Structure formats: C-alpha cells, structure tokens
C-alpha cells in the first residue's frame, strides 16, 4: 500500500524572540526591540539607549549582572591573531584533502595495475565485502535455470503468475449433485443439493482423460461434471476411489472433447513431495467456494504431519496457503510448476489461522496409478450384492452403541449375500478393506467390481448381546433387474 503523500507548503520563517536563547541583553529588552543576527551586516544607525547592536571590532559584550549591560573595548591586535589562525587552519585542511585524494588515486591505480598484470593472483586474493569488518569474501553464486520435462522451461526470474499460467490448463473445477437426507421426528427428508470441488488432469488412455480429486468431493454424489480450462462443461464418471486415502479418479471420455478444447488443456507434471523443503514457496489452485480457479500462495510449513480427517488417520503436508471449501482435490504446486500435493483439509477455528493440509503426491501416486487402471464397467457388467440397506439417523448408532457401518435392512432371496451367509441386522463395515459408512459408499465399492468377482465383506453381527466381527467371501452376481430388462 502506498502511503498518502501530502504537499508541504514551505513558508519563510521570520525569527522572533521565541526563537532566540535568552541572554542578559534580551532579558531587559522590550517587545519592540530590533535584533541584527549577523556581524557581517553593516549597521548605519547609531546605537541608542534602547537598541543593542553588535559591532565588528570595537566592542564586545562581557559578563554582567542581569540588570545591566557593560561594553568593553576589544584590542585591535586580537582580530589580527584570529585572521592568522584561520589562514593556518584552512591551509592545513586543504593540504590534508590534497593528500587524501593523491593517496586514494595512487591506491586504486596500483590495484588496477596489479590486477592487469597479475590476474590470477588478484582473483585468488578475492574481494572483501564492503562494510563487513570480519573480512568475509564474496560468495560464488550461480543461478541456473530449471527445466521442466513436460511443461517447458522455468527460470528463477519468472514469477508465480508465470507458473500459474503454465499449469492452469491441467486444472479443472468440479460440480457435484447429491441428495442431502435430513431427519425430522425420525422421518427422513431428501433434498437435492449442489456442491463443488477441484481436480487435476494427471493422465489419459485410449478412451478417457483421467482426473485426480479427493474422495470426499465425489462421495454420495448422484452426478458429476467438470469445467475445463476453456470453460466447457463435461459429464464424468468415477473410475475408481479409495475412501481411506481420500483419493478418486474421474474419467472424461475423449470422444466428447473438441479439437479446440484439446488444444487448451494439458496434463500436470507430478513432482516429488519427499524432496520438498520446509519453508519453500508453494502455490494452491482450486475452485474456492465454487467461484472457479483461484490462486493462493504460501509456504510449506511442515511435512509428515499426522492428522485425523473424518476418522481416517493420514500423514499430510502442512501449508499456510489458503485452502477453502471447493479447493479440495486441487493442486499444491512448487515454484517449478510440479504438483507436490493434493489439497484436502484445513483446521477451522477462530483460534486457528493458516493451517491447511495436502496429501503428499509421492504417497498418492501409487494409489492413483491403481485407480487409473481399474476397469470402467457398464451397468450390466457391474457386480450385485443382493442386500437392501437402510440409512439410519446417526443418533441411533450412538444411542445403542452400534459400530459405524451400513445397516442391512433385508436380504434378497437367492442373492449373492444370502448365499454367502449375510443376514438381516448385520452391519457392513468394509468391502475389500475399503471402509464404508453410508449406503452410497457400499454401492460404489461393490459396483466397481465386475459380476462374478469375489469380494471380502467385513461385518459386525450381534451375538449374546455383543457385536462380533466376521469376514465373509461373496461372489458378486449380475443385477437381476438389468438382466430381465435386457431379455
């Protein structure tokens, strides 16, 4: 912020009695008295009883009582001695100045000649830093450009805006639609809601563009769409997800993208979060509050920070770059333009400021690779468990001290669950080690496998008044409703 600049009017200042030190002469002078401040000024008026005028050589004011002024003759010889002293003083000063100029010129001349005839010795001796009493020498600093393998060349002179401009084509905004269930006197009410998040284009295959985001961005959603860098909107599907790691992969069909859109998007470069240094600058890009791509800048505050996010114990990067609602799934970049983290959480409180978190990309990459290779199945190809589940008010689980999971309301006759030994009243907690706590999570975990696949279902079953954990292998069936429709 620039400071306000006010014009100062410079007015001539007229000396007054308030500006002068109080001398014996001033003590008795009246308010109408006139003062002459410089002895060099000629005075033509004759001194009177009411005016005190300093003169050049004849008189001098000497100490007197406060009520009187005594004028005393000054000998003429004293003035001559003063003139001789001033001449000698100025002569010595001029000689000293001349000597200093001559000595300085000689020093620099000899130094220049030494450097000219003996360059190696001069370089070896080094230059002493000016103003450094310890005599430390200039550091040998070389700034080398940093080359990015896929996103171009970035040198140290470029700014954050250049990094953002180069990486923005790989960033997407996510718009989600989901049903919000609320309870009133035990009766559920469903309301359609719209949410937002962020994503990063991290790869592609023959058919799809692959986008990384957080699991909680796509959790319990009925439909998803992404807004690309050219502001076009496209419907996407969930290719794979891992709730425990809070990661998911979205698939965007390449067939629905025009040549113009393809020319304006890019694939992000994934960096190495293990080599990131605490204190280095980081840049966060995300769909903050649903407004679209937003940039915030901060520093890497900590690594390997153990945080519990919605019941999941995670090891995250900490930053003070602002992460707001909608930033989830967006990129945390270093100044090379490489993704070192996927933003996913923040601490929110009136007592907390600037503590936000991101999933380290080095930890996320193996999970994302696995999710990207998962097969996208049609509805007819998806596995079917054969249970009817009911979403209960969380207060019921707390009231009866039930384990967190999905309550089995009924079992389909001759379905996969019944054949495997799952009963009404069981609470399903995991599918192949993936934690499930809502019906949508259970559906997504099951339908991500082709029918005929074998999955491990972990559940809690009450026995003699206590819940006991069981793990059951289930061979998924094809959805009978879709089979009958196809026939």
C-alpha positions, -999 to 999 in steps of 0.1 A, spaced: 0 0 0 14 34 -9 14 60 18 -6 91 12 16 120 2 6 154 14 21 186 -1 40 206 24 39 244 20 73 259 28 68 294 42 96 317 51 102 318 88 108 352 105 130 350 136 112 362 168 122 364 203 108 329 209 135 315 186 165 330 204 183 319 235 178 342 264 209 364 271 213 391 296 207 416 268 174 400 258 163 398 294 159 436 296 149 443 260 113 453 254 89 436 229 96 464 203 133 459 202 151 451 168 178 423 166 205 420 139 219 384 139 250 386 116 281 407 125 289 409 88 259 431 81 268 468 81 249 489 105 244 526 97 223 535 127 240 549 158 235 529 190 210 544 213 199 537 248 170 515 235 190 495 209 218 469 213 237 465 180 267 440 178 297 456 160 325 442 141 356 451 160 353 479 186 332 465 214 324 432 229 296 421 253 311 408 285 295 392 316 273 415 336 247 415 361 212 406 349 200 442 352 229 459 333 250 456 301 287 466 301 305 473 268 343 468 268 369 478 243 384 449 223 420 454 213 427 455 175 456 430 178 433 402 188 414 404 155 447 401 135 456 369 155 423 354 147 428 361 110 463 343 111 448 313 129 420 309 103 446 311 74 467 284 90 436 262 97 423 264 61 458 258 48 462 226 68 427 214 58 435 220 21 468 201 24 450 172 41 424 170 13 450 170 -14 470 143 3 438 121 7 429 125 -30 465 117 -41 467 86 -17 433 73 -29 442 77 -66 476 60 -60 460 31 -42 434 24 -69 460 29 -96 484 4 -81 455 -21 -75 443 -18 -111 478 -23 -124 482 -54 -102 450 -69 -115 460 -61 -151 495 -77 -149 487 -105 -123 450 -115 -129 453 -150 -114 468 -137 -81 442 -110 -79 413 -134 -84 428 -158 -57 430 -130 -32 393 -122 -36 374 -91 -28 364 -81 8 328 -74 11 323 -36 18 311 -29 53 320 -63 66 345 -60 94 352 -97 96 367 -96 61 345 -124 47 347 -128 9 321 -126 -18 302 -159 -22 305 -177 -55 268 -178 -65 255 -192 -98 218 -192 -106 209 -219 -131 176 -223 -149 153 -251 -140 140 -272 -169 106 -289 -167 104 -322 -186 68 -317 -198 56 -282 -191 85 -262 -206 113 -240 -192 110 -221 -160 139 -200 -146 143 -182 -113 134 -148 -127 98 -158 -136 71 -151 -112 43 -170 -96 19 -157 -123 41 -174 -149 38 -208 -130 1 -204 -128 -3 -195 -165 17 -226 -174 -1 -251 -151 -37 -238 -153 -46 -259 -184 -42 -290 -162 -66 -278 -135 -104 -284 -135 -134 -273 -114 -159 -300 -103 -196 -295 -99 -214 -323 -80 -250 -331 -74 -261 -351 -44 -291 -358 -22 -290 -345 13 -310 -366 38 -322 -349 70 -345 -363 97 -375 -347 114 -390 -367 142 -373 -398 128 -387 -394 93 -361 -389 65 -364 -359 41 -343 -358 9 -332 -326 -7 -312 -322 -39 -280 -302 -34 -251 -289 -55 -215 -289 -44 -181 -280 -57 -146 -292 -58 -114 -293 -78 -93 -318 -98 -61 -323 -117 -56 -338 -151 -29 -364 -144 -31 -388 -174 -51 -403 -202 -57 -436 -220 -72 -445 -254 -107 -436 -243 -106 -412 -214 -89 -382 -198 -81 -391 -162 -86 -366 -134 -75 -369 -98 -95 -355 -69 -105 -362 -33 -129 -390 -24 -149 -367 -2 -156 -345 -33 -174 -373 -51 -188 -391 -20 -225 -398 -22 -229 -378 -54 -256 -387 -80 -238 -370 -109 -206 -351 -116 -194 -327 -142 -161 -309 -147 -153 -274 -161 -121 -274 -181 -97 -245 -187 -117 -233 -218 -148 -231 -196 -166 -260 -213 -186 -284 -190 -185 -322 -194 -201 -351 -175 -176 -375 -159 -178 -409 -142 -159 -423 -112 -133 -448 -124 -120 -457 -90 -119 -444 -54 -101 -450 -21 -120 -435 8 -92 -443 33 -67 -424 12 -93 -397 3 -85 -401 -34 -105 -408 -65 -101 -409 -103 -127 -394 -127 -129 -405 -163 -138 -379 -190 -145 -395 -225 -121 -381 -251 -148 -386 -277 -168 -357 -262 -139 -332 -265 -134 -309 -295 -101 -302 -311 -102 -267 -298 -108 -279 -262 -79 -305 -265 -56 -277 -276 -63 -257 -244 -59 -285 -218 -27 -302 -206 -15 -330 -183 0 -319 -150 36 -328 -140 37 -348 -107 67 -338 -86 84 -354 -56 70 -343 -23 96 -363 -4 123 -338 -16 102 -308 -8 118 -285 18 101 -268 47 99 -231 41 98 -233 3 71 -213 -15 40 -233 -26 10 -223 -48 -25 -237 -43 -50 -237 -72 -86 -247 -67 -123 -240 -72 -126 -220 -40 -162 -215 -29 -173 -226 -64 -161 -193 -79 -138 -211 -103 -100 -214 -104 -85 -194 -76 -48 -190 -67 -33 -186 -32 4 -185 -23 21 -196 9 49 -217 23 54 -253 32 51 -253 70 56 -289 78 59 -324 64 47 -358 77 21 -341 98 -2 -368 114 -38 -357 111 -72 -374 116 -96 -364 88 -132 -377 93 -120 -408 112 -91 -415 88 -55 -412 101 -35 -395 74 1 -382 70 -1 -348 52 18 -318 41 11 -286 61 9 -252 44 -3 -217 51 -15 -212 16 -53 -205 19 -74 -237 14 -111 -230 13 -143 -250 6 -140 -260 -30 -102 -262 -30 -104 -299 -22 -89 -321 -49 -69 -291 -63 -31 -289 -68 -4 -277 -44 25 -267 -67 61 -258 -61 77 -230 -80 88 -253 -108 51 -259 -116 52 -295 -103 23 -310 -82 36 -319 -48 3 -323 -30 -35 -326 -34 -53 -302 -12 -78 -319 11 -83 -303 45 -79 -273 68 -82 -266 105 -111 -242 111 -115 -222 143 -115 -186 155 -82 -195 173 -66 -210 142 -52 -193 111 -32 -206 82 -30 -243 89 -41 -263 58 -32 -297 46 -25 -316 14 -19 -353 5 18 -358 -4 19 -366 -41 47 -392 -35 23 -411 -12 -7 -406 -35 9 -417 -68 8 -455 -62 -28 -453 -52 -37 -431 -82 -19 -455 -106 -40 -483 -92 -72 -463 -96 -64 -453 -131 -60 -489 -142 -94 -500 -129 -119 -511 -155 -149 -489 -162 -179 -511 -163 -213 -507 -178 -244 -511 -156 -249 -546 -169 -213 -556 -161 -213 -542 -125 -214 -566 -96 -245 -570 -74 -245 -579 -37 -283 -585 -32 -290 -566 0 -314 -538 9 -298 -513 32 -313 -485 52 -298 -452 61 -304 -446 98 -301 -415 118 -265 -414 133 -280 -407 167 -294 -443 167 -259 -457 163 -247 -435 192 -278 -444 213 -274 -481 210 -236 -481 208 -237 -497 173 -204 -499 153 -202 -475 124 -212 -490 91 -242 -498 68 -272 -515 83 -286 -545 63 -324 -540 63 -332 -571 43 -315 -597 21 -326 -606 -15 -337 -642 -18 -312 -664 -36 -290 -633 -39 -252 -632 -36 -254 -620 1 -279 -647 12 -258 -675 -5 -227 -662 13 -243 -660 47 -252 -623 53 -283 -618 74 -307 -590 82 -294 -569 111 -258 -572 101 -237 -540 99 -213 -540 69 -181 -520 77 -157 -529 49 -155 -541 13 -120 -555 4 -105 -534 33 -123 -502 20 -143 -487 49 -179 -480 42 -202 -459 64 -231 -449 40 -252 -468 15 -236 -449 -14 -202 -459 -3 -213 -496 -2 -228 -494 -36 -197 -477 -51 -174 -503 -35 -194 -532 -49 -202 -519 -83 -165 -511 -90 -161 -549 -95 -174 -570 -124 -201 -595 -116 -185 -629 -109 -157 -613 -89 -151 -624 -53 -150 -597 -26 -144 -598 11 -172 -583 32 -164 -574 68 -194 -570 90 -204 -568 127 -231 -592 139 -247 -592 173 -242 -624 194 -252 -628 230 -257 -590 234 -224 -581 218 -212 -573 183 -187 -598 168 -168 -591 136 -170 -616 107 -153 -616 73 -173 -633 45 -163 -640 9 -190 -631 -15 -192 -640 -53 -210 -610 -69 -239 -616 -92 -253 -596 -121 -281 -573 -112 -313 -594 -119 -334 -563 -128 -309 -553 -155 -308 -590 -167 -346 -591 -171 -346 -558 -189 -320 -570 -214 -340 -601 -221 
